[in-house]
Amino acid sequence: MAGLTMVLWLVLAIIAIILIAVILVLAIPVHLQLQAASAPERRVLIRLGLFDGHVRWISLVDSSRPPKDNDRRHERSNKARKHRRSKARRRNLISRIITAGPDLVRGLLHSISFERVRLNCRFGLDDPADTGQVYGLLTPWLFATPLGWSQAGPVRVTPVFDRRCLEGDADIALVVTPWRFVPPALRFVWRALGPWR
């Protein structure tokens, strides 16, 4: 009986240590940097930093490195898995995700602290009228919100009416605390993947 009690206490202690470790990991601020450019050559770099940059930055995405064979195999297996799903179920899931998406984005943006945002983008669509319409939709975000006038840096979007293009460069640095993502993520999962209606 004493042995069983000892095992029970040991299991409870392990569970408590795991819970404390998870809470600590969720409470550590995470620094993310995104750098992208379309000229002179296309490149994307996403880096992750912990403990206010005192730990060496971890490269999550670096387009200058060639892809590994494992990445290609992973992409192939993902494609095969997607083809096995039925079209009706996929359409239903996509519509639920699109419906729940804006709430998720709003919740995540409230959980992010931007240190630096510099964006210079030029875009054009096939039809100049479509370009003007998209730019009109973006204008309130660019001029009537802190996004365009923030102290972190300028955000500039320029429409190009004479050709189809997407060019520019971006330099974004932000800090996130993972535990602040939990409530919006849980709401999104419930709305998108919860009980089927």
C-alpha positions, 0 to 999 in steps of 0.5 A: 500500500505504501508503494502504491501511495509513493507511485501516486505521489510521483505521478502527481509530481510529474504532472505538476512539473509538466504543467508548470513547464507548459505555463512557463513556456506559454508565458515567455515572450517570443520575438519574431522577425519577418523580412521580405523583398521582391527585388533585386531577388525574391527572398523571405526570412522569418526568425524566432528569438527568445529571452529578449534576443539573448538566445541565438535567433532561430531561422524558421523560413529562409528562402535563400537556403535550398529545400531539403529532401525531407521538405519535398517528401513532406509536401508530397505526403500532404498533397496525397492526404488532401486528395483523399478528403471528399470535396463536400467536407472540404468545402464545408470546413473551408466555409467554417474557417472563413467565417471564424477567420476574422475573429481569430485575426482580431484576437491575435492582433490584440495579442501582438506587440509590434516593435517595428513595421516597415512595409513598402508595397506596389501592387497592380491587378489585370484590370485597373478598376480592380486595382482601384477598388482594392486600394480603396478597401485598403485606404482606411487601414492605411490612413485612418488607423495606427497601422499607417501612422504608427511610431514603429514605422511607415506602411506604404501601399502604392497602386500600379494601374498600368500592369499586373505586379506585386513588388516591395519589401517588408521588415517586421519585428514583433513580440508575442506571449503565447498564452495570450493566443490561447483564448482566440485560438480556442474560440477559432477551433470551436467555431471552425472545427467544433460540433458539425451543424 
